[in-house]
Amino acid sequence: MSDAAQPTAAEVRAAAEAVKAALDRHLEAVENRTGDDDPAVYDAFNALAAAAEAYDERLYDRYDEVTPFEIPGADDSLPPYAGPEEPNALSVLIRRDYAVVEPQRLLAQAQRIADVDPDEVGAGAPVVGTSVHAALGVLFGEYEPDEIASRHKEFGLEEGDSTLWVSAADELPEPGEWLSVPFDQADPERVVCRFDVSSVFDEDELREEPLDLHDED
């Protein structure tokens, strides 16, 4: 970056003062909140995130330094909860991504399942030497998703991002009502809590603690 494009020392100082003011506003909103989903706290959180990001950028551009903290931005959070206070039902939405890093291991595990219990894939149905998608069908037909998650390396898989959303509902849908499009009706305003795991949270290890995005304070 050229010297002409760099922020001045005064601009960096002003950005730092803006962070301090945003911290005070956030604390005041938390101290005076009217409930767990007070929109004033939500707005103050987003203002603090924006101020911190602006300061971090100016600090880096001017002095080639960074802050020791990171506040999730508004785009990474859910809107204020607008669902029922006492839900009568709930939906749990889960997504887990995997890379197939050892196809032969996956095929061998699927063949072992077929050999032990041929009824699972049809008597005499070949698996090894066919396709990965057939092996995946055998694997997920035999094991629960949670067991696959805990044993993914045994099956030649590598974990990617995962997320779990707990969404409140007024009542259970009619049987079969949403099966054709199971993920199309997720309403972010009804998400009670959310749990994310991703390598973007830490360069060295996954962050596995839950993120309750309706209680940012």
Residue, then its C-alpha position, 0 to 999 in steps of 0.5 A: m500500500s502506498d503512503a498516500a493510501q495509508p490512514t493517518a495516525a489521527e485516523v487510527r487514534a479516532a478508530a481506537e476511540a470509536v472502539k472504546a465508545a462502542l464498548d461502553r455502549h455495548l456494556e450499557a446495553v447489556e446492563n439494561r437489557t430487557g431479556d435474552d434477546d434484547p435488540a438493543v444488545y444485538d445492535a450494540f454488539n454489531a456496532l462494536a464488531a464494526a468499530a473493532e474491524a475498522y480499527d484493526e484495518r487502520l492499525y494494520d494499514r498504518y503500523d502493520e500491527v493487528t489486535p489480539f482479539e476478533i469479534p464476529g461480524a454482523d454477517d456471521s450472526l443470526p437475527p434476533y430470535a422471533g420464535p415462540e417463548e415456549p416452543n411446543a416442538l423443535s427441528v434439529l438441522i445438521r450438516r457435516d462435510y467430509a472429503v473422501v481422502e482414502p477411497q480404497r479404505l472406504l471401499a474396503q470398509a463397505q465390502r466388509i459390511a457387505d460380507v458380514d451382513p449381505d442383507e444390508v446391500g443385497a445378497g451377493a452385491p459387489v462393492v469393492g471395485t465399483s463406485v465410491h457412491a455405492a460404498l457411501g450408501v452402504l456406510f451410511g446405511e449401516y452406521e448412525p451419522d454420529e458414529i461416522a463422525s466419531r470414526h470418520k478416519e476409519f472410513g477414509l474420510e476427512e472432516g470439513d465444516s459442520t453446523l447444528w441448528v436447533s429451531a423452535a416450532d409451534e407444532l410438529p408438521e404433518p408426517g411426510e410434509w417436508l421430506s421432499v425439501p427438508f432444509d428449505q424452510a429453516d427460519p433464522e429468526r426461530v433458531v434457538c441456538r447454533f453449534d459450529v465447528s470449522s478450521v476458520f476459527d483457529e489455524d491450529e485446531l477446530r473450535e468445538e465449543p457451542l456458539d449461542l448466537h442469540d446471546e452475544d454478550 
